Amino acid sequence: MLSKRWLCAAVFVLLTASAGIVTAQLSPDEELGKYLFFDTNLSTPPGQSCAACHDPAVGYTGPDSNINAHGAVYPGAANTISDPRFGNRKPPSAAYAGDSPILALVKGTWTGGMFWDGRATGSRLGDPLAEQALGPFLNPLEQNLASPDDVVSKVEASSYSGLFTQICGDNTVSVSDRYDCIGRAIAAYERSNEVTKFTSEFDKEILSPLENKGLGLFRGKGKCDRCHTSTGKKALFTDFTYDNLGVPKNPDNPFYNMPSEYNPDGVNWIDLGLGGFLKIKAEEGKMKVPTLRNVAKGSCEVEPDNPECIIKAYAHNGYFKSLKSIVHFYNTRDVPEAGWPAPEVSQNMNTKELGNLGLTSAEEDAIVAFLGTLSDK
């Protein structure tokens, strides 16, 4: 079931669109992107928008406690009992991704692109974020629209069609160009100061002694800063590279039970990440380093007094159900007594920056406390 939070956001945006209300701080292309992001009519059957998997209230990721507590991947618009349709990975955050470069090999390390596996390379549009925004519309496991023409036709019939024509052109412009314009507009909204805010306690330099201790551990003994870069006035907490952390399979992932049309490997499916996309064995198992901005936003672990807080899931497959558990995994993955299950992909694992960090439980708690300061207000 979709969250009340998402439904309220969608209704609000559609009502303001109908009334011709334009948010003052957004440019026209950003405003168009906002309408597109929350439009529940852009799926078959209607009912699923981008926000269904990328809810602002929880940091533009999955908003459903029940889903996050189990498989952590979200159903598509056409999901039914007789024809189950789920994605294969947890929704990453749609915020703080605008600086990801075009996927390229930089000093021997693949950097950039979008999606956990980098398949939205950015090479076609010159913008990985815009290419990623177009992916779910035509994915039968997500918004399930038939073609770019189908998407454009639905937008033309919307209450914000005038703004769409203003930004993307009328029907004298090719469907493919107008479709690409939709992706660019969504990317513009995701880059806007309504989504990528930099308004957290970290940005305001309001940290408690415990949170400051966590920041020191994050940059030091915990080695988190090696990939989740925290320096600079507007630190993004990612370096846009890819890593195999040795995360175990999530046995609750519904993708294992998908029809063979979508998952011919069934329960034997292995998520090879970047290496699967690039068809390079040395990259198998590597997933994109996510931003840690808003990683705790809306989580009952960090916001227990929030009546609408949820269980959040972490890692590409949502195996971990708390920040404490994933920090503990980083700390103890290679400690036999910790008892972690085998990694899904054992080759190409990062053994330099995690596995046996020697953090105490109190030090893990301090890092979790620091991560709570990255939530936008």
N, C-alpha and C positions, 0 to 999 in steps of 0.2 A: 504494500500500500504506500502511496506517495505521501510525504509529510504534509501536515497542515501548513507548515512554514512555506513550502514550495507553492502550494495552491494559492495562498494569500499573495505571494509575490507575483505569480502569474496573473491573477485577477487584477491586481493593482496596475500592472504594466499595461494590460489590454484595455482597462478602463481609461487610463490616462492617454493611451493612443487614440481611442475613440473620441476623447474630448479635445484632442489636438494639443495636449499639454506637453511641452518640451522641457526637460530638465535643464536648468540654466547652465550648469557647469559642463555639460556635454556638448561637443561639436555635433553638427548634423550627421556625420558618418558614425560617430560614437552612439548617438541617439538611435540611429537605424539599427546598429548592432545590438543595442539593448532590446529593442522590440523583437528582433529576430531571436535573441537568446532566450526570451521568455515566452515565445509564441508556441502555444500548445497545439496549434493546427498544423505545424510542420512535421507531421508524422502520419503514418498509415498503420492502423486507424489513428485518427486525431487523439491527442491527449498527452503526448510526450514532447517536452521542450528540452533544450540544452540544460535548463535548470533542474530537470528531474534528476540528473546525476551530478550536477555542479551547483549546489545550493549555496547562495551567499551567506546564509546564517551559520554555516559550518565550514567556511573557508573555501567555498566553490568546489566541494567534493560531495560524496554520497551522503544523503541526509537521513537514512532509515536505519535506526538502531537494530532492528531485527535482521535486516540484510547484512549489515556490517558485522554483527555478532556471529554470523555463520559463513556463507560463501563469499560475501563482500563484493560480488559482482552484481550488476543491476539488470533487471529484465528489460527486453526491448518492447517497443510499442505493440508488436504483434504477438506477444507472448500469450500462449494458452496452454491448457492442460494437454491437449492433443498435439500441439505444436510448440513445445517449450523453446523459447529463444532468450538466451542470456549472452552477455559478452564474456570474455575470458579473463579480464583483469579488473581490478579495482579502479574506479574513476580517479585519475589524478586531479590535482587542483587546476582550475582554469585561470587562476590569478598568478601574477608574477612570472609569466612565461614569455613575455613579449621580447625579451632580449636574447632568446635562444637563437644562435646563428644557424645558417644553412649547414646541414650535416656535412662534415668534412673530417679527414684525418689530419689532426693538428699535432705535430711532433710525436707521431706514433699513437695518438689517442683519438678515438672517434668522439667528436664534440658537436653538439647542436641537434637540430631536428626536433620533432615532437612525437608524442605517444611514448609509452614505456619502451617500445622497440625502435623508435626513431624513424618509422616508415613515412611520416610526413616530413620529408627531408628539407623542403623549402626550395628545392632546385627549380620547380616549375613556376611558382609565383614570386620567388625571391623572398618568401616569408613563411617559415614553418608554421607559425601560429595560424595564419590564414588557411593554409592547406589542412591543418588539423581540424579547424572549425567546419570544414566541408565534409569530413569523413563520416560522421555519424548519420547525416541525412540519408545517404545511400546504402548504409550498412543494414542488411536484413535483420541483424541481431540488435539494432538500435532503433533509429527513427524510421527505417524501412520504406523510404520513398523510392519510387521507381526509377527516376532519372533527374538530371539537372532541370529539364523542362518542367517536371512535376513540381520541384521546389519553387522555381520561378513563378509558375502559374499560381501556386498557393499564396506567395507573397504579393503578387499582383492583385489578388482578391481580398487582401487584408485591409484593415482599417488604416494602416500606415503606408498604403501603396503610393500615395503622393510623394512621401519622403523617399521611398525606394526609387521612384522614377527620377526624382531630383538628383539622387546620389549615383544611381547605376544606369540611368538612361531608360528610354521607352523601348517599345518593341521593334524599333529600327536597329537597335543594338543586338548583337547576337546573343543567343541564350547562354552560350558558354562564357561570354564576357560578363553578363549580368550575374550568372551563377558565381563566378570568381569574385565579383564585387560583393556578394553576400558574405563570402568567407573573409574578405578584407574588412568589411564593416563589423563583423563579430570580433575579429582580432582587434580592431580599433577600440571597441567597447572594453574588451578584456585588458587593454593597455591603459584605459582611462583611469582618472583618479577616483572613480567610483568603485573600481574593482582592485586596482593595484594602488593601494592607498598610502602605504608607509606611515600609518598612524598608531603603531603599536607602542607599548611601554618601552620596548627596546629602542625604537626610533626617538622617543621622548627622553631617553636616558633616565627612566624611572624604574630602578631595579632595587629590590630588597637585598640585604646581605646574603641570603641564601641564593637568590637569583644571580647575584654577582659571582658567587662561588661557582655556580653552575656554568656561567659564561667562561670563567677561567678554566674549568675542566673541559668545556666544549672546545676551547682553543688549544688546550694543552694535553693532559693525560688521556682524555677521551678521544682525541684525534678526529673529532667530528668535523672540525673546520677544514680538514684536508680536502674534502669534497663539497661540504655545505659552507661555502665561503662566507665569512661573517664580517669581513673588514670593509670599510668604505661607508660613506654617509647613507647610501641606499643599498646596503648589502642585500643580495638576493637569496642567500643561503642555498645556492647550488652553483656548480661550475659547468653545468650542462654536459657532463661526461656520462659514461656508462660503467656500471660495476656489477659483478656477480657477488652478492653478499652471502651466498650459501643458504638462502631462505628455503625452508622445507616446503613441500607441497601443501596446499590447503585442501584437505580431503573433502571439505564441504563445498568446494567450488562446483556450481551446477553445470559448468561447461563440460565436465567429465561425462555427464549423462545426456548431453545434447544428441539429437539425431545425427546419423552419419553424414548427412548432407552438410552439416556445419562442423562436425568434429569426427572425421573418419577414424581417428586413433582411439576414440572412446577413453576409457580409464587409463590407457597407456600414453595419453597425450603428455608431452613434455614441452614446457614453455621455454624456448631457446632465446627469446628476447631479441636483442640487436643481432646476434649471430644468426638467428633464424631468418630475419629480414635480409641481412646482407649475404647470407649463405657463406659465412666465414666461420670455421670451427673455433678459431682463437677468440671469437667474440661471443660464443654461445653462453647463454645464461646471464648475460649482462643486460641490465635494465637502466633506464635513464635516472640519474640522480635527481630526485624531486626537490623542489623548494621546500624549506621548512617553515616558510611564512604561513601563518594560520594553522599550523599543524595540530594545535590543541584547541582551536576555536570551536566552541559548542560542545566540547567533550565533557562528560560528567566526571571524568578523572580529574580535570583541572577546574571545572566550573560546577561543582556539586550543588551550588545554590541556584543555578539556572534551571527554572522549571521545565524548559524545553531542551535541556542538554541531552546528548545522545551518546551511545557507544560508537567510537570511531575505530576504523580498521587501518592497519599500517602495512607497508611493503606492497609490492606490485600485485600480489594475490590476496592481500588482506589477512595473511596468516596471523598477525599479531593484533590483539584487541586492546592494547593500551600502550602508551608511550613508555611506561616502566618496562613492559615486556620486551619491546624492541630495543631499548637501551641496554637491558640485561643481555639480550642476544648479542648485540655488538660487543659487549664486554666479555661474554663467556662462551661464545660459539665453539671455540676449540678447547674448552675445558671439559674433559670427559665426564666429571662428576655432575656437570650441569644437565646432562641427559637430553640434549636437543636431538630431534629426529635428523635423519640424513638429509643433506641438501638435495633439492630437486635436480640441480645441475652441479656436479662436483668439480668439473674442470673449470679453469679460468677464474677461480675464486680469489677475491681480494684477501690476502693474508698479511698485508703490511699495515693496514689501518684499522683492523678489527679482529676479534677472535679470542684474545686473552689479554685484556687491557689492564687487569688488576684493580679495577675500580671497586670500592666498597659499596654496599647497598645504599649508604647515606650519600655517597658521591653520585650514584645513579639518580637518586631522588633530587639532588641539586641540579643535575642536568635537565631532568623533567621539569623542575620549577622554572629554570631558564627558558625552556621551550614554550612555556605558558606565556612568556612576555612577548612572543612574536605574533600574537593575535591582534588584528586591526580593531580599532574601536569605532 
